[in-house]
């Protein structure tokens, strides 16, 4: 295998299209001109290693894929580094494009999905479950889901999902706690 600028350009163009960007929008993400991106995509110009790193990070692919076209052997991608994906998504969360929508869906979706669980636990235990217990049950449920995804290679195992899910459970508990205090007044 060797570095083939035409193949690298094809992969970059494919990723750009999958993310829903035109050349002007995509080039602005990397502070390069549209014509420079066009030359890279057709293989007339080689991208710098810094640009390849930025494209890989934005697109959620590896440099190995961008440069050589290799994908993981088993096709399963997972994240066991805390806050890695949260940090990556936070860079794009306010963008009004496909990547921004994906970032918002990931961050807020993982939180919102577990808020009802954080409300349900203390409600069904008749207030016997406190904050710490609710957090631990929420954390355990999310950890179980992520471990099943890792073992079965169905879905995407991401330690950041556990963090966001636990946050959702805690928010649910806080909402339930506020509701019960207001109801007693």
C-alpha positions as CSV (number, residue, x, y, z in Angstrom):
1,X,0.0,0.0,0.0
2,X,1.1,3.5,-0.7
3,X,-0.2,7.1,-0.6
4,X,-2.4,7.7,-3.6
5,X,-3.7,11.3,-3.7
6,X,-6.5,10.4,-6.1
7,X,-7.9,7.7,-3.8
8,X,-7.5,10.0,-0.7
9,X,-9.3,12.7,-2.6
10,X,-12.1,10.3,-3.5
11,X,-12.5,9.3,0.2
12,X,-12.5,12.9,1.3
13,X,-15.2,13.8,-1.3
14,X,-17.3,10.8,-0.2
15,X,-17.1,11.8,3.5
16,X,-18.0,15.4,2.6
17,X,-21.1,14.2,0.7
18,X,-22.1,11.8,3.4
19,X,-22.0,14.7,5.9
20,X,-24.2,16.7,3.6
21,X,-21.7,19.5,2.8
22,X,-21.0,21.2,-0.5
23,X,-17.4,22.1,-1.3
24,X,-17.7,25.7,-0.1
25,X,-19.2,24.7,3.3
26,X,-16.6,21.9,3.8
27,X,-13.7,24.0,2.9
28,X,-14.8,26.7,5.4
29,X,-14.7,24.1,8.2
30,X,-10.9,23.7,7.6
31,X,-10.1,27.3,6.6
32,X,-9.0,26.4,3.1
33,X,-10.3,27.7,-0.2
34,X,-13.0,25.8,-2.2
35,X,-10.5,25.5,-5.1
36,X,-7.9,24.0,-2.8
37,X,-10.5,21.4,-1.6
38,X,-11.5,20.7,-5.2
39,X,-7.9,20.0,-6.1
40,X,-7.5,17.7,-3.1
41,X,-10.7,15.8,-4.0
42,X,-9.6,15.2,-7.6
43,X,-6.1,14.2,-6.5
44,X,-4.2,17.2,-8.0
45,X,-3.0,18.3,-4.6
46,X,-2.0,16.4,-1.5
47,X,-3.6,17.4,1.8
48,X,-1.3,18.3,4.7
49,X,-1.1,15.9,7.6
50,X,-2.8,18.6,9.7
51,X,-5.7,18.8,7.3
52,X,-6.0,15.0,7.2
53,X,-6.2,14.9,11.0
54,X,-8.9,17.6,11.0
55,X,-10.9,15.8,8.3
56,X,-10.6,12.5,10.2
57,X,-11.8,14.1,13.4
58,X,-14.7,15.9,11.9
59,X,-15.8,12.8,9.9
60,X,-15.3,10.3,12.7
61,X,-12.9,8.1,10.7
62,X,-9.3,7.0,11.2
63,X,-6.3,8.4,9.5
64,X,-5.7,4.8,8.4
65,X,-8.9,4.9,6.5
66,X,-8.3,8.4,5.0
67,X,-4.8,7.7,3.8
68,X,-4.8,4.0,3.0
69,X,-8.5,3.1,2.8
70,X,-8.2,0.6,5.6
71,X,-11.1,0.0,7.9
72,X,-11.1,-1.9,11.2
73,X,-10.8,-5.6,10.6
74,X,-14.0,-6.6,12.4
75,X,-15.8,-3.4,11.3
76,X,-16.7,-2.6,14.9
77,X,-15.8,0.8,16.3
78,X,-16.0,1.6,20.0
79,X,-14.9,4.3,22.4
80,X,-13.4,3.5,25.8
81,X,-11.8,6.9,26.4
82,X,-13.9,9.1,28.7
83,X,-15.0,12.5,27.3
84,X,-13.4,11.8,23.9
85,X,-16.7,11.9,21.9
86,X,-18.3,14.5,24.1
87,X,-15.4,16.9,23.4
88,X,-15.5,16.1,19.7
89,X,-19.2,16.7,19.5
90,X,-19.0,19.9,21.6
91,X,-16.9,21.5,18.8
92,X,-19.9,21.2,16.4
93,X,-23.0,21.3,18.6
94,X,-24.0,24.8,17.6
95,X,-23.3,24.4,13.9
96,X,-26.5,24.6,11.8
97,X,-25.7,21.6,9.6
98,X,-25.8,17.8,9.5
99,X,-22.8,17.5,11.9
100,X,-24.3,19.9,14.3
101,X,-27.6,18.0,14.3
102,X,-25.8,14.8,14.9
103,X,-23.9,16.3,17.8
104,X,-27.0,17.7,19.4
105,X,-28.8,14.3,18.9
106,X,-26.0,12.4,20.5
107,X,-25.4,14.7,23.5
108,X,-29.0,15.7,24.3
109,X,-30.5,12.4,23.2
110,X,-28.4,10.4,25.6
111,X,-29.3,12.7,28.5
112,X,-33.0,13.0,27.7
113,X,-33.5,9.3,27.2
114,X,-32.6,8.6,30.9
115,X,-34.5,11.4,32.6
116,X,-37.6,9.3,32.9
117,X,-35.6,6.5,34.5
118,X,-34.3,9.0,37.1
119,X,-37.9,10.1,37.8
120,X,-39.3,6.5,37.8
121,X,-36.8,5.0,40.4
122,X,-37.6,7.2,43.4
123,X,-41.3,7.4,42.4
124,X,-41.7,3.6,42.5
125,X,-39.7,3.2,45.6
126,X,-41.9,5.6,47.4
127,X,-39.0,8.0,48.1
128,X,-36.8,5.3,49.6
129,X,-34.2,5.7,46.9
130,X,-32.0,8.7,47.3
131,X,-29.8,10.6,45.0
132,X,-26.8,8.3,45.2
133,X,-28.9,5.1,44.7
134,X,-30.6,6.6,41.7
135,X,-27.3,7.6,40.2
136,X,-25.9,4.1,40.8
137,X,-28.9,2.3,39.3
138,X,-28.8,4.7,36.3
139,X,-25.1,4.2,35.8
140,X,-25.5,0.4,36.2
141,X,-28.3,0.2,33.6
142,X,-26.3,2.3,31.1
143,X,-23.1,0.3,31.7
144,X,-25.0,-2.9,31.1
145,X,-26.4,-1.6,27.8
146,X,-22.9,-0.5,26.7
147,X,-21.3,-3.8,27.7
148,X,-23.9,-5.7,25.7
149,X,-23.2,-3.5,22.7
150,X,-19.5,-4.2,23.1
151,X,-19.8,-7.9,23.5
152,X,-22.4,-8.5,20.8
153,X,-21.0,-5.8,18.5
154,X,-24.4,-4.4,18.0
155,X,-24.7,-0.7,18.2
156,X,-21.8,1.4,19.3
157,X,-20.2,1.0,22.7
158,X,-19.2,4.5,24.0
159,X,-18.2,5.2,27.5
160,X,-19.4,8.8,27.0
161,X,-22.9,7.4,26.6
162,X,-22.7,6.1,30.2
163,X,-21.7,9.5,31.4
164,X,-24.5,11.3,29.5
165,X,-27.1,8.6,30.5
166,X,-26.1,8.9,34.2
167,X,-26.4,12.7,33.9
168,X,-29.9,12.2,32.5
169,X,-30.8,10.0,35.5
170,X,-29.5,12.6,37.9
171,X,-31.5,15.3,36.2
172,X,-34.6,13.1,36.4
173,X,-34.0,12.6,40.1
174,X,-33.6,16.3,40.7
175,X,-36.8,17.0,38.8
176,X,-38.7,14.4,40.8
177,X,-37.2,15.9,44.1
178,X,-38.3,19.4,43.2
179,X,-41.8,18.1,42.2
180,X,-42.2,16.3,45.6
181,X,-41.1,19.4,47.5
182,X,-43.5,21.7,45.6
183,X,-46.3,19.2,46.0
184,X,-45.9,19.1,49.8
185,X,-46.3,22.9,50.1
